[in-house]
Amino acid sequence: MGFEKVDGRPFRIPVSDTQSYRQFGNSVVVPVFEAVAKLLEPYILKAVNADSCKVERI
């Protein structure tokens, strides 16, 4: 996955999945999330519109 250490040992997260998701979620700053959301918005809207067109045709 690209996180292997130089000595060959695998990268491990020593906490539960739930705890790691909380920690990772708290590590994203809001302005970065907002910027990414704004960049993705046109693609998401395009996908939603494409799906709604498919539903109408059926």
Legacy VTK file of the C-alpha trace (Angstrom):
# vtk DataFile Version 3.0
C-alpha trace
ASCII
DATASET POLYDATA
POINTS 58 float
0.000 0.000 0.000
3.013 2.235 0.024
3.412 2.537 3.790
5.989 -0.190 4.312
8.931 0.768 6.457
12.470 0.738 5.132
13.311 -2.328 7.219
10.509 -4.301 5.510
8.052 -4.420 8.384
4.446 -3.726 7.339
2.652 -0.555 8.407
0.178 -1.320 11.206
-2.366 0.857 12.948
-2.389 -0.406 16.555
-5.964 0.638 17.390
-9.385 -0.701 16.405
-10.900 0.222 13.043
-13.511 2.390 14.752
-10.904 4.323 16.702
-8.697 4.761 13.650
-11.647 6.098 11.597
-12.333 8.629 14.356
-8.697 9.685 14.470
-8.378 9.982 10.695
-11.683 11.835 10.453
-10.548 14.346 13.026
-7.282 14.905 11.180
-8.878 16.573 8.131
-9.158 20.337 8.477
-12.478 21.839 7.404
-11.064 24.220 4.767
-9.371 21.305 2.999
-12.585 19.278 3.053
-14.525 22.271 1.690
-12.012 22.759 -1.123
-12.147 19.093 -2.111
-15.957 19.116 -1.974
-16.090 22.175 -4.247
-13.743 20.503 -6.726
-15.813 17.308 -6.741
-19.229 18.998 -6.876
-19.532 19.207 -10.691
-18.585 15.548 -11.060
-21.043 14.458 -8.382
-23.852 16.519 -9.918
-23.060 15.117 -13.355
-23.213 11.560 -12.010
-26.470 12.230 -10.160
-28.027 13.803 -13.244
-26.880 10.883 -15.398
-28.434 8.429 -12.952
-31.700 10.369 -12.826
-31.857 10.381 -16.638
-31.399 6.617 -16.668
-34.214 6.184 -14.173
-36.578 8.349 -16.220
-35.903 6.363 -19.399
-36.781 3.035 -17.794
LINES 1 59
58 0 1 2 3 4 5 6 7 8 9 10 11 12 13 14 15 16 17 18 19 20 21 22 23 24 25 26 27 28 29 30 31 32 33 34 35 36 37 38 39 40 41 42 43 44 45 46 47 48 49 50 51 52 53 54 55 56 57
